[in-house]
Structures are given as structure tokens and as C-alpha cells.
Amino acid sequence: MNPPTNDEMKPAGTPSRTAQVLVVDDDSLQRGEIVDFLSRQGIDVESEGNGFAAVHRIKSLRPKVVVMDMKMPGLDGLHVSRLVSRLEHPPKVILMSGYPEYVYRAHAEEAEVFAVLEKPVPLAALVRFVNDALSQSAA
């Protein structure tokens, strides 16, 4: 008889793996560019195209960091960040927006997020924020 695998020893409902970062953006080109760049930096990254799917994916993957657009149809990034902040182990959330009023709104509502960045965000700067969030989540 073979010993049980790590996945078999986990309690029911435990994800089989944990992505370090989840990128959420309804703009597939921007999402893909961010995913590709973070992957080339050696970061384990997954992606979603809308807020509803992101909430489910965050619950199943339990990423350490979520990089998310604020303005998306349906459930926007600010609402997603509020929902996931209630999780037992919430991820660090980095919100991005190309709309200054959304950036202002996040600050005005004192969103409990790691950072709020105005688009376009240089990828080199974004990876620094992601690495800072990852290091804080490990502490």
C-alpha cells in the first residue's frame, strides 16, 4: 500500500495549491501583459477577467497577493477587496485604475488595501509593489 499523497492528507475543501498572485482585469491585453511580466520574474501567477470569478478564485486558490483593476463591469475591484478582506487569511490587495476618480474613491473610503496605483503602472514599479506585498504576507 502506498503512503497518501500531500493532496490526500489535506482536509476537504483545502485547495491543492496556492498561487502567489492573482491578477484580475477585464482588459485581457493588460491582464496578459501583467501575467507574462510577473511570470518572467519567477512569480507564480494566475488570472481572472471579472470580479465575480475573482472572488471564487481567491477562495479556492488563496493567493497571497491580488493585483486588481478597480473599474470592471459587475463587481468592481473595490467591492471585491471588501469581500475578501473578511476571509480568515485575506490576500494583500493592490488596486489599479486609469480613472483618477476611482483612485480618489479608494482613498476616500479608506479601502483596506496594500496599495492603490494609477494606471498606466510601469511593470517594473508594479513588480516592486507585488514583491513588497509578498514579503509582508510571509512575515
N, C-alpha and C positions, 0 to 999 in steps of 0.2 A: 504494500500500500504506500502511495506517495504522500509526502507531507503536504498540507494545504498551502496554496499559494498565498501571497500577501493579500490579493483581492478577495480570496475566500475567507480570510480571517477578519476582514473589516465588517463592522456592524451593517445591517441592512440600511440602505439609504445613504451610505457613505460614498462619495464619488471615487471612481477608480484612479483618478489622477487630479492633480491641481495645476492649472495653468498659472504662471506668474502674473500675466497681464491679459486683460480682456479689452479689446478696442471696440467701441460702439459708435458708429457713424452711419447715417442714412446715405451719405455720399460714398458710393462704392469705390470711386477712384481715390479719394482721400483716405478711406479706410484701408484700402490695399497698400497705398504708399506707406502709411504708418506701420502696418503689419510687416511689410517687407523690410523696412528700415530697422524696426525693433528686433526682428528675427536675425538680421545680419549682425546685430550687436550681441547675439547669443542669448536673447531673452525668449523664453517660451511664451508664445502669444497666440491667442485665439481671437475671433471677431464675431460681431453680430451687427445687423443692419437696422435695428429699431429697439426702442426702449422696452417693449413688452417681452421680446425674445431675450433681451439683456437680463431682465430680472430673473427669468427662469435659468438662464445660463450661469448667472452669478451664484444662484442657489446650488446648482449641480457641480460646477467647477471649483467654486470657492477661490477665485483668483485673489492674489494679494493686492493688485492694483487694477483699477478700471480707468481707462482713458476714454472719455465720452464727449461727444458733441452735445451741446445744450439744446439746440433747436432741431427737433425731429418731429415728424408727424406722430400723432397719437400720444405716447408717453414721452415727454421731453427729459433731457438729462438731469435737470434739477429735481423732477419728481422721482426719477429712478434713484438718484442719490439719497433722497429722503427715505424711500422704501428700503434700500439695502442698508442704511445706517441702523436699522432696527434688528439686523441679523446678529446672531451671537458673536460671530467673528467678521465684522464688516470689512470690506476692502478699503484701501485708500483710494479716493476718487479724485481724478484730475479732469475738470470740466474745461471744454474749449468752445469758443463761439466767435464767429465772424461778425456778430451783431453786438455793438457796444452796449445796447440796452439790456441784452441778456447778461453780459458780464456785470453790468451795474446791478441788475436784479439779484444775481447770485451774491454779490457783496452786501446789498441792502437787506436781503433776507437772512444774512449771516449763515449761509449754507455751510453745513459741517463737511467740508471737502478739503482735500490736501492742497489743491491749487485751482485757480480759475485763470485760464490763459486766453488771450485774444488771438484769433486766427488772422492771418496765417502764422502758425507757430513754426519757427525753424526746427527741423528734425533734430539737429544737434542739441538744441535747448530742450526739446521735449524729452529726449533720452536722459538728460541730466535730471529732470523732474521725476521721470519714471524710476531711475536708479536711486534717487533720494527717497522716494516713497517705498521702494522695495527694501532699502536698508532700514527704514523706520519700522516697517511691518515685521521685520525679522527681530527687532530689538524687544 
